[in-house]
Amino acid sequence: MWQYEAPLRDMRYVIEDVLGLPAQWAALPAFAELDADTARAVLAEAARFATEVLAPTNANGDLEGCTLADGEVRTPRGYKEAYRAFVEAGWPALACDPAVGGQGLPQVLNAALYEMLAAANHAWTMYPGLLHGAYECLHLHASEELKQRYLGKVVSGEWLSTMCLTEAHAGSDLGLLATRATPAADGSYRLKGTKIFISGGEQDLTDNIVHLVLARLPDAPPGTKGISLFLAPKFLPDGTRNPLRCDGIEKKMGIKGSATCVMAFDGATGWLVGEPNRGLQAMFAMMNAARLHVALQGLAHAQNAHRNAVVYAHERLQSRAPVREGKAAADPIVLHPAMRRTLLRQRVLVEGARLIAYEAAHLIDLAEHAGDAAQRERAQEQAALLTPVLKSFLTDNGFALASDALQVFGGHGYTHDWGIEQCLRDARIAMIYEGTNQIQAIDLVVRKLVTDGGRAFAAWLETLAASLPRGARYAQAAAGQLQALAELARDVVAASRDDAELPFRVADDLLRATALALIAHAWARAEAVSARPAHAGDAFHAAKRESAAHCFTHLRPEFEHALAQARAGWLPFAQVALGEMA
């Protein structure tokens, strides 16, 4: 049956052995007192919470879902108790500034925490999932008065937060949003409009909710340049109910324990966060972290699907394997080549993705805490390139690898009792929100690669190539993939000068090629660690060497295919006429 077991050994392998983060933390004043033992203790306690407290609420949360009555949302059984335990343990404050009540730990540990939470119960994790982004936004842009009133409650998790962006007519095109903010005499604003798809817009986990709302001032210019950000709480400072309400909750394919709300603002009181008409800039303060957290949801689903598929494949007896020992009527299906191929591919993508994701979290830390300004700028630039790749690739894999795992379970996987069908349904949403994966590809290729003529992207690939361990078994192969990717990027930039649509046509495939080159880079580094003489007889490191070999034999054709698909994009797509649908 479906179980969650936190991959602590793999997490420590990435953090300590491959990335060597304890030594890097020691060089950063913000984390100088953090050592490997403390980090291990944090991970172990997070695993205990995820497995013992949160995971038991997952299946019933899917069956019960949320209910709405008289404007109030009731979450599934066990959700409130799990959230209370989460807050009492101090988890919301893990990576927040100690000056405002946080624990000041690295984003890497926060990433590991949220990987575990999403794997244990993705729907529940949607409620605290926006807390760190709200903290970042308020910490950087809110007035001192707003910070005094709201920031501490957000840091502690006493009050949950939302991001109110989407409107029915606009979707991801925020330039079309129509919610209005009218100034009031006391310096506040009155918000009027309707937002959809608001995760946790109404819930029974906290006494108050801090809504961050995008809206337009009366004199705002059109498009995205005329968007401002406002804070509108469910309850005002005097205890009265703000005129905002939940008009409905979506009946969804997955994450049914997460209340996805239609929120109506009927003259609700709000306060400006940041500068007028610069709301997107204020909200983008949390963009890299937000995209990384959604990427971690994809990783979480892929990890849990893989682990449960491996357990099932060892237990399930069916058919005789082509090469076998003994005379049993049937063998464990893990002995069948098709199953081994599926499970090995899953392992390579899951464990390689974790290394890349945790490195991205460390880049976010460096962008904030590195002592050298040039290093901070470089880390910010690299994180900005990496996070759309991770958000897209890891969530694609979260769904695809869960589907592969369901195939391992066969007919049992199609039923609710075994858990994998819920994993598959829950994983699908991560490909859509926080910017669809196509939007992530456009962000990478159009807004970042082409806009600066490929400078930042080329510098990033050069940094990656330079970080490959010299003399390692797969270093040259990984460098070759990075070089092929660099050549593709240069050609895209050059061809885009005469074909404005080309970067849009090739974006998805170029992003996928980038991600697969990063997976190869990750496994080249991991293999070099696990190939050290000290690990020669260790089964854990032997499995890492096997995964690296599988990456450079069986995943290399996928990389080459992505390159070929991108180059096929030089030929424009035909127009699709309505008449052809008749």
PyMOL commands that set and color helices and strands:
alter all, ss='L'
color gray80, all
select helices_A, chain A and resi 8-18+21-26+29-31+36-64+79-88+91-93+98-100+107-120+122-125+128-141+144-156+174-176+223-226+279-315+333-335+337-369+373-414+416-418+420-431+437-450+455-466+475-496+502-530+533-535+539-568+578-581
alter helices_A, ss='H'
color red, helices_A
select strands_A, chain A and resi 67-69+72-74+160-164+180-183+189-199+209-215+228-233+244-249+260-273
alter strands_A, ss='S'
color yellow, strands_A
deselect
rebuild
show_as cartoon
